[in-house]
């Protein structure tokens, strides 16, 4: 994933495809925030990994 897109992830209506709404990750970030969770994203040339940390 290009570095310039990493900072925009979770922003409502940000998308890289023409046929999407751009609300999916924004919704996930809001749900995580409501549960005091964190979404971590690591990206490199070999791929992108996302982790969700939920406190118990």
Rosetta silent file (secondary structure, phi, psi, omega in degrees, C-alpha in Angstrom):
SEQUENCE: XXXXXXXXXXXXXXXXXXXXXXXXXXXXXXXXXXXXXXXXXXXXXXXXXXXXXXXX
SCORE:     score description
SCORE:     0.000 S_00000001
   1 L     0.000  131.950 -179.824    0.000    0.000    0.000 S_00000001
   2 L   -61.969  138.972 -178.473    1.464    3.381   -0.897 S_00000001
   3 H   -55.935  -32.629 -178.747    2.590    5.374    2.174 S_00000001
   4 H   -67.623  -22.587  177.960    0.465    8.372    1.179 S_00000001
   5 H   -84.476  -24.471 -177.773   -2.661    6.193    1.527 S_00000001
   6 H   -59.558  -41.267 -178.803   -1.786    4.856    4.995 S_00000001
   7 L   -71.284  -19.139 -177.792   -2.492    8.183    6.706 S_00000001
   8 L   -92.850  -10.433 -178.295   -5.858    8.463    4.959 S_00000001
   9 L   -61.035  135.366 -178.956   -7.177    5.044    6.018 S_00000001
  10 L    91.733   -8.802  176.609  -10.293    5.372    8.134 S_00000001
  11 L   -77.121  126.468  179.894  -11.171    8.767    6.701 S_00000001
  12 L   -55.264  134.991  176.795  -14.828    8.744    5.592 S_00000001
  13 L    73.230    5.661  172.264  -15.239    8.522    1.818 S_00000001
  14 L   -79.197  128.792  178.746  -11.524    7.844    1.179 S_00000001
  15 L  -152.659  158.312  177.653  -11.234    5.046   -1.358 S_00000001
  16 L  -109.829   -2.385  178.466   -8.891    3.759   -4.012 S_00000001
  17 L  -112.911  153.811 -178.899  -11.608    2.167   -6.165 S_00000001
  18 L   -80.722  -19.044 -170.652  -14.211    3.959   -8.266 S_00000001
  19 L  -111.219   25.722 -179.582  -17.136    1.759   -7.283 S_00000001
  20 L  -118.952  171.156  178.990  -17.020    1.877   -3.452 S_00000001
  21 L   -97.967  -23.756 -179.100  -18.407    4.252   -0.810 S_00000001
  22 L    78.328   22.345 -178.541  -15.301    4.576    1.362 S_00000001
  23 L  -107.756  -11.289 -174.873  -17.216    4.060    4.598 S_00000001
  24 H   -59.650  -56.771 -179.227  -16.120    0.525    5.587 S_00000001
  25 H   -69.948  -32.755  176.687  -12.895    1.303    7.440 S_00000001
  26 H   -61.432  -40.299  177.227  -14.296    4.545    8.832 S_00000001
  27 H   -65.405  -42.992  178.467  -17.079    2.488   10.415 S_00000001
  28 H   -61.524  -42.893  178.542  -14.555   -0.029   11.768 S_00000001
  29 H   -62.472  -39.066  179.800  -12.468    2.762   13.311 S_00000001
  30 H   -67.455  -42.491  177.280  -15.568    4.223   14.988 S_00000001
  31 H   -62.319  -44.517  178.902  -16.609    0.843   16.416 S_00000001
  32 H   -60.734  -44.026  179.217  -13.061    0.268   17.683 S_00000001
  33 H   -60.307  -41.235 -179.967  -13.022    3.727   19.278 S_00000001
  34 H   -65.367  -21.020 -179.694  -16.332    3.048   21.038 S_00000001
  35 L  -109.511   16.219 -178.402  -14.812   -0.084   22.596 S_00000001
  36 L    55.644   32.226  178.503  -11.449    1.500   23.486 S_00000001
  37 L   -97.944  167.451  178.030   -9.806   -0.733   20.882 S_00000001
  38 E  -128.818  143.010  174.112   -7.039    0.165   18.451 S_00000001
  39 E  -108.359  121.010 -179.760   -6.571   -0.733   14.799 S_00000001
  40 E  -109.166  136.866 -179.198   -2.921   -1.149   13.831 S_00000001
  41 E  -127.198  126.107  175.751   -1.763   -1.228   10.224 S_00000001
  42 E  -121.058  127.779 -178.187    1.662   -2.377    9.050 S_00000001
  43 E  -129.614  140.551  176.291    2.516   -2.172    5.377 S_00000001
  44 E  -146.429 -176.104  179.783    5.598   -3.227    3.422 S_00000001
  45 L   -64.080  -24.386 -177.215    6.496   -4.321   -0.089 S_00000001
  46 L   -88.991   -7.866  177.652    5.318   -7.856    0.722 S_00000001
  47 E   147.985 -178.457 -178.427    1.818   -6.809    1.847 S_00000001
  48 E  -123.773  132.747  177.441   -0.326   -5.058    4.431 S_00000001
  49 E  -117.273  138.855  175.506   -1.407   -6.464    7.812 S_00000001
  50 E  -120.863  137.090  176.639   -4.151   -5.101   10.032 S_00000001
  51 E  -128.197  145.313  176.377   -4.566   -5.963   13.707 S_00000001
  52 E  -116.981  121.826  178.632   -7.319   -5.033   16.120 S_00000001
  53 E  -104.049  115.671 -177.840   -6.381   -4.748   19.798 S_00000001
  54 L  -114.051  120.705  179.340   -9.408   -5.020   22.082 S_00000001
  55 L   -70.819  144.724  177.693   -8.928   -4.487   25.826 S_00000001
  56 L  -115.731    0.000    0.000  -10.517   -7.042   28.117 S_00000001
